Amino acid sequence: MSLALPSPVHLRVAVSLLQSGGVIAYPTEGVWGLGCDPFNEAAVRRLLDLKQRPESKGLIIIAASLAQVERWLTELDDGQREACAATWPGPYTWVVPAAAAPAWLRGQHDSIAVRVTAHPGVQALCNAFGGALVSTSANISGHPPACDVLELKQQFGDGLDYILPGQLGGDGKPSEIRDARTGIVLRKR
């Protein structure tokens, strides 16, 4: 399936809102995601409040390229880095040592989850933003992830600052999560 890229106008609006601390929704490979600037603590806390998700669980970082997640891979050895890179871009999230990740991203863990997306719309968003974003499934904790805009609006009402138009990638499920230190699969696809 060939996915259309978001228009430059939609990307500018999304990036402007992200830069000012906004929380947006956007389509990913499998489900709709919620995102914000990972280095804006207030934005991350607002996203967690919208999801009704405890900070202790930690969050996923999504990027368009390996270079955009490089800062979080510094504590991996060469074999671990190669294992991560072999699955990217794609719907595979790796839990890596936390490096210098702030507590509002890693929660109670000594690690953070990172992914390089294959979704062209999310790649365009990350590139327009200039780096990685927080990315978590668009749902109230304990509810199924939103698979369309109607479900987004039903779960979040007008709590989101923007919904980036686009299509899901067709996977129909969240990414697989693996521990980069051990290779253990923490969540299957």
Protein Blocks (a to p, Z undefined) as FASTA:
>chain_A
ZZddddfklmmmmmmmmmnopacddddfkbccddddfklmklmmmmmmmnopafklopad
ddfbfklmmmmmmmpcfklmmmmmmmpgcjddcdddfkjacfklnmmafbdcddddfbfk
lmmmmmmnopacdddddddehiacdfbfklmmmmnommbfbdcedddehlopacddddfk
nopafbdZZ
